[in-house]
Amino acid sequence: RKKTTAVEDVSVTFEDQQKINKFARNTNRMTELKNEIEAKKKSLQNIQDASDDLMMLDDDSLLIPYQIGDVFINHSQEEAQEMLEATKETLEQEVKGLEERVLAIQQVLGDLKVQLYAKFGNNINLEADES
C-alpha cells in the first residue's frame, strides 16, 4: 500500500507574513531596478553611437546640436564630444550603483528564501515566473 504524504499544516505567524511581504517588496524593487539598468544601458549605447558618428565627421567647423533639457544648443565637435563623454561617465556610474543595489537585494532575498523554505518547504513557492 502506497504511503501518501499529506501537505503539512504549517501555521503562518505574523513574523512569517512580514518575511513574505518583505520578499515580495524586494522582488518588485529588483525588477524595477533591472528595468532602470536596461534603460540606462540603451542610453549608453545611443551615446556611444552618437560619439562614433561625431568622430567620422571631417569638418571641424560644423556646429553640433546637443540637447540640454528641452532645447538644442549648438556646440563645436570637440565640445559635443566632451559632453557625450561626461554624460557617458555619469550613466556608467549610475548603472554601477543600480547593479550594486540589485546585488544587495539578491542577498536579502537569498536570506529570506532560506528562512521561508526552512519553515514551509514545498508549501511555498518563491521562484519568479520566467515568462
Backbone torsions as a table, in degrees:
resi	resn	phi	psi	omega
1	ARG	NA	133.9	-176.1
2	LYS	-75.9	144.9	178.0
3	LYS	-97.6	118.5	179.6
4	THR	-95.9	139.5	-179.9
5	THR	-93.3	119.2	179.0
6	ALA	-79.7	147.5	175.9
7	VAL	-66.4	125.6	-178.2
8	GLU	-64.0	142.1	178.5
9	ASP	-93.2	91.1	-177.7
10	VAL	-103.0	124.8	-179.8
11	SER	-80.7	141.2	179.8
12	VAL	-94.8	115.6	179.7
13	THR	-84.6	169.7	177.3
14	PHE	-59.2	-40.7	-179.8
15	GLU	-64.0	-40.1	177.3
16	ASP	-61.6	-44.2	-179.1
17	GLN	-62.4	-38.3	177.7
18	GLN	-62.3	-41.6	179.6
19	LYS	-64.9	-42.0	179.2
20	ILE	-63.2	-43.7	178.2
21	ASN	-63.1	-42.3	179.4
22	LYS	-63.5	-40.6	178.0
23	PHE	-60.2	-47.0	-178.8
24	ALA	-63.6	-44.8	-179.9
25	ARG	-60.8	-45.0	-178.5
26	ASN	-68.3	-35.0	177.0
27	THR	-64.0	-44.6	177.9
28	ASN	-62.8	-43.2	-179.4
29	ARG	-63.0	-40.2	180.0
30	MET	-64.1	-39.8	177.6
31	THR	-61.7	-43.8	178.4
32	GLU	-61.2	-44.6	-179.4
33	LEU	-63.5	-42.1	179.7
34	LYS	-63.9	-37.8	176.8
35	ASN	-64.9	-40.3	178.5
36	GLU	-64.8	-41.3	177.9
37	ILE	-61.0	-45.2	-179.5
38	GLU	-59.7	-44.0	179.9
39	ALA	-63.6	-42.7	-179.5
40	LYS	-67.3	-35.3	177.8
41	LYS	-67.0	-35.3	175.9
42	LYS	-65.2	-41.5	177.5
43	SER	-62.3	-41.3	178.1
44	LEU	-60.3	-41.9	178.9
45	GLN	-63.9	-41.2	178.0
46	ASN	-62.2	-41.4	178.9
47	ILE	-64.1	-42.5	178.7
48	GLN	-61.7	-42.8	178.9
49	ASP	-62.3	-44.2	179.2
50	ALA	-62.6	-41.9	179.6
51	SER	-62.6	-43.5	178.4
52	ASP	-62.6	-43.3	179.3
53	ASP	-62.1	-40.7	179.3
54	LEU	-61.4	-40.0	-178.3
55	MET	-65.3	-25.2	-177.9
56	MET	-80.0	-16.1	179.1
57	LEU	-67.8	135.7	-178.9
58	ASP	-110.0	8.0	179.1
59	ASP	-111.3	100.9	-177.3
60	ASP	-68.0	-14.2	-177.4
61	SER	-85.3	-9.3	179.5
62	LEU	-66.7	138.4	173.3
63	LEU	-94.7	136.4	-176.5
64	ILE	-105.9	122.8	176.3
65	PRO	-73.0	127.6	-179.2
66	TYR	-123.6	124.6	-175.9
67	GLN	-78.1	127.1	174.6
68	ILE	-127.7	109.7	-174.9
69	GLY	67.8	-123.0	-178.5
70	ASP	-99.2	0.7	-175.9
71	VAL	-121.3	156.8	174.7
72	PHE	-104.6	132.4	178.4
73	ILE	-120.8	133.4	-179.2
74	ASN	-77.4	134.9	178.4
75	HIS	-134.5	160.3	173.2
76	SER	-67.8	163.2	179.3
77	GLN	-58.3	-41.8	-178.1
78	GLU	-63.9	-44.5	178.1
79	GLU	-62.9	-43.6	-179.8
80	ALA	-62.4	-42.3	179.2
81	GLN	-61.5	-43.2	179.1
82	GLU	-63.6	-40.6	179.6
83	MET	-66.4	-40.2	176.7
84	LEU	-61.8	-42.5	-179.4
85	GLU	-62.7	-43.6	180.0
86	ALA	-64.5	-43.1	178.8
87	THR	-63.4	-41.0	179.7
88	LYS	-61.1	-45.5	179.7
89	GLU	-62.1	-42.5	178.6
90	THR	-60.4	-47.5	-179.5
91	LEU	-62.7	-41.2	179.6
92	GLU	-62.0	-39.6	177.4
93	GLN	-65.5	-40.9	179.4
94	GLU	-63.8	-42.7	178.5
95	VAL	-61.6	-43.9	-179.9
96	LYS	-60.0	-44.8	178.9
97	GLY	-62.3	-42.4	179.1
98	LEU	-65.5	-40.6	179.1
99	GLU	-64.6	-36.2	176.4
100	GLU	-65.3	-38.9	177.9
101	ARG	-65.2	-38.6	177.6
102	VAL	-61.9	-44.5	179.3
103	LEU	-61.0	-41.1	179.1
104	ALA	-63.5	-41.8	179.1
105	ILE	-66.5	-40.0	178.6
106	GLN	-60.4	-35.7	177.5
107	GLN	-64.3	-46.7	178.4
108	VAL	-60.2	-45.7	-179.5
109	LEU	-63.0	-39.9	178.6
110	GLY	-61.1	-44.6	179.2
111	ASP	-63.2	-43.8	-180.0
112	LEU	-64.9	-39.7	178.5
113	LYS	-58.5	-46.7	-179.4
114	VAL	-57.3	-48.2	-177.9
115	GLN	-64.8	-45.2	-175.9
116	LEU	-72.4	-40.9	177.0
117	TYR	-67.4	-33.0	178.2
118	ALA	-61.3	-37.9	-178.7
119	LYS	-85.2	-43.0	-170.8
120	PHE	-103.3	-12.2	179.5
121	GLY	52.9	-131.7	-177.7
122	ASN	-75.9	-3.6	-179.4
123	ASN	-77.2	-5.0	-179.8
124	ILE	-131.8	141.3	177.9
125	ASN	-119.1	113.2	-177.5
126	LEU	-110.3	11.4	-179.1
127	GLU	-87.2	137.2	179.9
128	ALA	-71.6	142.9	174.7
129	ASP	-75.7	117.1	179.1
130	GLU	-87.6	81.5	-179.3
131	SER	-113.7	NA	NA
